[in-house]
Amino acid sequence: MLGMILTDLSVCTYTLYVIPGSHACRSAMLMLEHKQVPYRRVDIVTLLHPLVVRLHGFDAGGQTRTAGGRRTLALRLGDRFGTVPALAANGQRISTNHGIARFLDECHPQPPLFPADPEQRAAVEEVERWANATLQMAARRIPGAAVVREPAPFSRSSGDGRLGYLLYKRALTRRLIVPRILRGIFATSPSAEHDPMNELPPMLDRIDAWIADGVLGGAQPNAADFMVAPSLALILYRSDALPLFEGRPALELVDRLLPEPAPDARAARPS
Ligand SMILES: N[C@@H](CCC(=O)N[C@@H](CS)C(=O)NCC(=O)O)C(=O)O
């Protein structure tokens, strides 16, 4: 079918629509894997995804996303058409990680994605909300600022990493299209003065505090862990972000849930 690559042809009831390397999509994949629910993954060609998921009966779950304080035309259109991850399950259409987490906990209670205790649950939901509204967009714009400044090196280095290749398999396609996505959709500027990297240390401080409080990084990962870790993994595609992570519990969290692939595993992957 136009715009799609079937990545797993085994027969199963759940189908997850994603785009390659998306941190938001990896959150849903981690939650499905946590539940040990088998699913078929459908990779949609990036930029066709709002239309493709809409044609499959999804929407964007009523989101109103902003980037750099702006609601660009493309974001408004995406919020009108649909977003990924999108989960088709037994005839139901579940849009957004927020919806997917709750659907999974209802249909597959064990292991839970939210604590049973109401106070602890409220704390996890607060972090989940922040990760969805603030961290997920910052995670696009922090590496994005480096991409729009210097597209060529990033198009080469983003061919592999904790989330796999980012958005497009071919480096030339990434070189030509990704900077346009970042500027046009996510309002990312090359200006060093307005580099969103400045927002990273306070965000890492918040995450470290939540880990210290036991809301994140517990023995049993929860929905908020699965929202936070992929965004941190995406930020780490920007090499000068790593020193800001060194020695932090936030780095341990992402290393645990989404480790850096070993160099020999990278070499063995088909290009
Ligand atoms: N925050 C939501 C939405 C995720 C999201 O923004 N997904 C992006 C891909 S990474 C998307 O589908 N964008 C479509 C568009 O902006 O048109 C979630 O976690 O489910």
The ligand as an ORCA input file, in Angstrom:
! r2SCAN-3c Opt
* xyz 0 1
  N       2.171     13.719     21.830
  C       1.516     12.721     21.034
  C       1.755     13.026     19.533
  C       2.991     12.472     18.970
  C       3.451     13.247     17.743
  O       3.498     14.506     17.731
  N       3.826     12.489     16.709
  C       4.370     13.087     15.527
  C       5.471     12.205     14.960
  S       6.873     12.135     16.053
  C       3.295     13.231     14.486
  O       2.554     12.311     14.245
  N       3.208     14.378     13.838
  C       2.247     14.603     12.780
  C       2.201     16.044     12.392
  O       2.728     16.881     13.117
  O       1.635     16.338     11.349
  C       1.903     11.331     21.435
  O       2.894     11.138     22.166
  O       1.206     10.393     21.022
*
